[in-house]
């Protein structure tokens, strides 16, 4: 249990929707948060995919406690059933919340957390560990400095650490050398990045919804560009299962995207390459050639790596974490979210019990808590931080939920 009257703050790493939500709940419980954001504004990662429309409606994407706080300042809540883009979420929710009079004094921008440890304790030292404050090494505008905290909530996300193209989980041979022509995530190909893709041949790598978003934008751009070719490389043996969501899927934007990609495939507007395991990328003049099992794909001008993301756990290396080796999520959470076992788009409700570590008072929350698993929803993160802050304020041990078997996992 923490003492909300302590002079030490609770450190929140990241000022995205989940980090700001954590700050709201901490303030409600009498704690002093310090929100450490590496970027120049709150929601820096959101800004990088602001052009992408979300699958979940506004009702999923707003923390009720944060909404109540904002309404007190005259904020107008968006239509609950509308589907925002990342930019709309940023402009109409995240920035107003970060700017609120109760939150803004606790927010430090341009403050990158480099390391987290315990004061005078490396990871090996046990004596008095749980009673010792955390130390966070911060790189800020005026250089490095340390911050001490009574607890740490890491909501720093994963968008800054994309997965590699290489089939082995490491960079493909030549991938780093070709970095100038590779974009990771979902670039704004019809907006700020248009000049990089117009009239070019482009290969999208990845079989998930991020790849679908990139493909649909490229096809739309190709309608206005001469000579564009859109290629798609997937590991699966076929792309006959693009429409995966049920007809009554509560995330209808997700299903509509799947149906749209299926239509584009049937129209022959995407050149598909299946059973791709990338081992190397070579140069052919000014173009790139991707090699799969030693065989080359057609040369392209650009590559979009829509291959997912992984958590950066390096800043927690001096803390005693319990991380699942496959998902890279907290060990107790892993059975609930492992994509090898669960094909559903949601998992059972969970909280502090599943997010805890041997290092007391340390929690990884939000999409970072899911490690490499791709099924996170903001609504889940808001419930996580409510549970975590409640656990900080309680003497009782949180009760973990039981993993659901894959065939009956709620969708």
NORKALIN-V641599 format. One line per field, one symbol per residue. psi: psi as a letter, one per 20 degrees, with the letter a starting at -180 (. if undefined). A space follows every 50 residues. Layout:
psi: ???
This chain:
psi: qroiiqiqrppooplahgghgggghghhjjroqooophairqkghhhhkh ippqhqrhhhjpphhhggghhhjjpoprphiqoqrhhhgghiggghghiq hhggijporknpohqpaqpkpahhphpjgijpqqppppoahkaqrqpqqi rpookiaihimqqrhpiiirpqpighhjhhjpppbnqmijdhjghihpjr pppppqjahgggggghhgghhhhjppjqpoqppqhrirkikgnhqqhkpi mhhghhgghghgghghikipoporlpnpiqprpncjrqpppokipqrqqr hqponmjarqqojhijhjqnqopphghkrpghhghiioihhpirjrrqqr chgiirrhoqkppprbhhhicipjkqqhhghhhghggghhhhjqiqpqpq rpqqqghjpp.
